[in-house]
Amino acid sequence: MLNFAIIHSYFIVSCYFISISEYEFQEELAELRLLITHFKPIHSTMSATSNDTPSSINGGSNIPRPLTAAQERRLTDYLDNKLLEIQRAYKKRCEVHALADTIPLIPLFLPRNYETSTLRTLSSYIDAIHPLFILVLMIPPLDSAVHLRASLLLRLTGEFLDCMPGYDPDDFNKLLDMLDEIDRGWQALLRSQVWDEKLREGVDTVLPPDTDIKITPISQTDRTRLRSLLISGTDKLEEWLEVIVSRIDAPDSETEAAELEELRQRFDDLFDATLAEMGEFPESSQ
């Protein structure tokens, strides 16, 4: 006979809970501002030294600074830890749901805060991983940080596209907004642009002629990996959408049918802008 007390204790001890509120999201952005100094506008006549402060810098153009090796390590460690937390929470959710499918009474013995404290829904997963995308996009496209920016964004994009089909959609608009932001983020990388968090898109930056800093394009290897990732990821999402749609009752009106067709079309158009930016065929190796 199954001992439900043991199962209850197991979930209390082993379930890893994570929840990122809007306040915590802003806190994470504040942490990034301590890691990446390109938030500070630097007047073209000023030297980009570590002694510059926001109050001492006025006017001028928004010139990004390259990351130091120490900053790259700190940022990578920070993102690794955050992503590991999300992966653990997602894995625990999958384990719980797999066990619940086998033993239907399991949900009755979950901890009381299970509903609100885990990455139980796709919306909660998006809330958790979205700040990491922003942190990576804010890495300036300068010098060696370009490869770091591309490799981290490839990792996050792959993680998101792999985990997303594990959920039932609870907010299609939120999901599509997230996918659209990823699309615009990749366009920014391909154009060697800095990321504007308010506009939620890439913007050009012009470096002064007397600087040794270089705006560097992403490598052909990263472009090839990106193309493969987006094509395979889009196929997965389209298959996932068809499974979801198959569970929905047939539209009762022309309006509902039109909304369903619009949803399909938006999924068909996923990452079209990024793929168009790369061109139909791979470019020659750099």
SVG drawing of the C-alpha trace seen along z (x, -y; Angstrom):
<svg xmlns="http://www.w3.org/2000/svg" viewBox="-21 -67 64 69">
<polyline fill="none" stroke="black" stroke-width="0.4" points="0.0,0.0 1.3,-3.4 2.4,-5.5 1.2,-9.0 2.9,-10.5 6.2,-9.5 5.3,-11.1 4.2,-14.3 7.5,-14.5 9.4,-13.8 7.8,-16.8 8.2,-19.1 11.9,-18.3 12.8,-18.0 10.6,-20.3 12.6,-23.4 10.5,-26.5 11.2,-29.7 9.2,-32.8 10.5,-36.0 8.3,-39.0 8.4,-42.3 10.3,-43.7 12.9,-41.0 13.1,-41.5 14.1,-45.1 16.6,-44.0 18.3,-41.7 18.5,-44.5 20.1,-46.7 22.7,-43.9 23.5,-43.9 24.1,-47.7 26.9,-46.9 28.4,-44.4 28.0,-46.1 29.0,-49.8 27.7,-50.7 24.6,-52.1 26.6,-55.2 26.5,-57.6 30.1,-58.7 30.7,-62.1 33.0,-61.6 35.6,-64.0 35.7,-62.0 37.9,-59.0 36.0,-55.8 37.7,-55.2 36.3,-53.3 36.2,-56.6 33.4,-58.0 30.1,-58.3 26.6,-58.9 26.4,-62.3 29.7,-63.4 28.6,-62.5 26.1,-64.7 25.0,-65.0 27.1,-63.4 26.4,-60.2 25.7,-56.8 29.0,-55.1 29.2,-51.6 32.2,-50.3 33.7,-46.8 33.5,-44.4 36.6,-43.5 37.6,-39.8 36.6,-40.0 33.2,-41.4 32.7,-38.6 33.4,-36.0 31.1,-37.5 28.3,-37.9 28.7,-34.3 28.7,-32.9 25.6,-35.0 23.7,-33.7 24.9,-30.1 23.5,-30.2 20.2,-31.7 19.7,-29.4 20.6,-26.4 17.9,-27.5 15.3,-27.7 16.4,-24.3 16.0,-22.7 12.6,-24.2 11.5,-23.1 12.8,-19.6 11.0,-19.3 7.8,-20.4 8.2,-17.8 8.9,-15.1 5.8,-16.1 3.5,-16.1 4.9,-12.8 4.2,-11.2 0.8,-12.8 0.0,-11.2 0.9,-7.8 -0.8,-8.4 -3.8,-10.8 -4.0,-11.5 -0.5,-13.0 -1.8,-16.6 -3.7,-16.2 -0.4,-15.7 1.6,-18.5 2.9,-21.3 0.3,-24.0 2.3,-26.6 3.0,-24.4 0.4,-26.3 2.1,-29.7 5.8,-28.9 6.9,-26.7 7.3,-27.2 4.0,-25.5 2.8,-27.5 4.3,-28.8 3.7,-32.3 5.7,-31.7 8.5,-30.1 8.6,-33.2 8.7,-35.5 11.7,-33.5 13.8,-33.3 12.9,-36.7 15.3,-38.7 18.2,-36.5 17.5,-37.3 17.6,-41.0 20.9,-40.7 22.5,-39.0 21.2,-41.5 22.6,-44.3 26.2,-43.0 27.8,-45.5 28.8,-44.2 32.5,-45.1 35.7,-43.1 35.6,-39.6 32.2,-40.2 30.6,-39.6 31.2,-35.9 30.0,-35.8 26.8,-37.6 26.1,-35.3 26.9,-32.1 24.8,-33.0 21.9,-34.0 22.1,-30.8 22.1,-28.9 19.0,-30.7 17.2,-30.5 17.7,-26.8 16.7,-26.3 13.5,-28.3 12.5,-26.5 13.2,-23.1 11.2,-23.7 8.3,-25.7 6.5,-22.6 6.5,-21.0 3.7,-23.4 0.2,-24.1 -0.2,-27.7 -1.9,-29.9 -1.3,-33.2 -0.6,-33.1 -0.1,-36.9 2.6,-36.8 4.3,-33.9 4.3,-35.5 5.5,-38.8 8.5,-36.8 9.2,-35.1 9.0,-38.5 11.5,-40.0 13.9,-37.1 13.5,-37.7 14.3,-41.4 17.2,-40.6 18.8,-38.4 18.4,-41.1 20.2,-43.4 23.1,-40.9 23.3,-40.4 23.4,-44.2 26.0,-44.6 23.7,-46.9 23.4,-47.7 20.1,-46.8 17.7,-49.5 15.6,-48.1 12.9,-50.8 12.4,-50.5 12.9,-46.7 15.0,-46.7 18.6,-47.3 20.0,-50.7 23.1,-51.8 26.0,-53.3 28.9,-55.3 32.3,-55.1 34.6,-58.1 37.4,-57.9 40.2,-58.0 39.2,-54.9 40.7,-51.4 37.4,-49.8 35.9,-47.9 32.3,-47.0 32.6,-43.3 30.1,-41.2 29.1,-37.8 31.0,-34.9 29.9,-32.8 29.9,-29.8 27.4,-31.5 25.3,-32.5 25.2,-28.9 24.3,-27.6 21.6,-30.3 20.0,-29.4 19.9,-25.7 18.5,-26.5 15.7,-28.7 14.6,-26.3 14.5,-23.3 12.9,-25.3 10.2,-26.7 9.3,-23.2 8.9,-22.1 6.7,-25.1 4.5,-24.4 4.0,-20.8 3.3,-21.9 0.7,-24.4 -1.1,-21.8 -1.3,-19.5 -2.8,-22.3 -5.2,-23.3 -6.4,-19.7 -7.6,-19.8 -9.7,-23.0 -13.3,-22.7 -14.1,-23.7 -14.7,-27.5 -18.3,-28.4 -18.1,-31.6 -16.3,-33.3 -14.6,-35.5 -13.2,-32.6 -12.1,-30.9 -10.3,-34.1 -8.6,-34.4 -7.4,-30.8 -6.1,-31.4 -4.3,-34.6 -2.6,-32.6 -1.4,-30.0 -0.1,-32.8 1.8,-34.4 3.5,-31.1 4.3,-30.6 6.0,-34.0 8.2,-33.3 11.8,-34.4 11.2,-35.4 12.9,-38.8 16.0,-37.2 16.3,-34.6 15.7,-37.4 18.5,-39.4 20.9,-36.5 19.8,-36.1 18.6,-33.0 22.0,-31.4 24.8,-31.3 27.5,-33.9 31.1,-33.0 33.2,-32.1 34.9,-34.9"/>
</svg>
